[in-house]
Amino acid sequence: MSSRTRFLMVYPEIPDTYWSYHYALGIIGRRALMPPLGLATVAAMVPREYDCSIVDMNIEPLTDAPISDADLVLISAMIVQRDSARSVIDRCKHLGVPVAI
């Protein structure tokens, strides 16, 4: 295991609402409207001595393994994602991993 500090950046799931474009995305053959560019920008600004990974929960499920491996979980979300973000925060607390949102 690496001795480098590990950041896990999480973009919570957007529920099926106007903002998710869930049904329209299927028509155009995409799984998400856009990547989590805010998290990607922050990851690019993190010093090279840190390991960063991003999980977009609209594309893939978030498992406990990457949470447990992280030294810090960072979440970026809109109000419509509050339930999913709250779930991620609760999982992190249960696993003893600090969260920044």
Buried (B, 14 or more C-beta within 10 A) or exposed (E): EEEEBBBBBBBBBBEEEEEBBBEEBEEEEEEBBEEBEEBBEBBEEBEEEEBBEBBBBBEEEBEEEBBEBBEBBBBBBEEBBEEBBBBBBEBBEEBEBEBEE
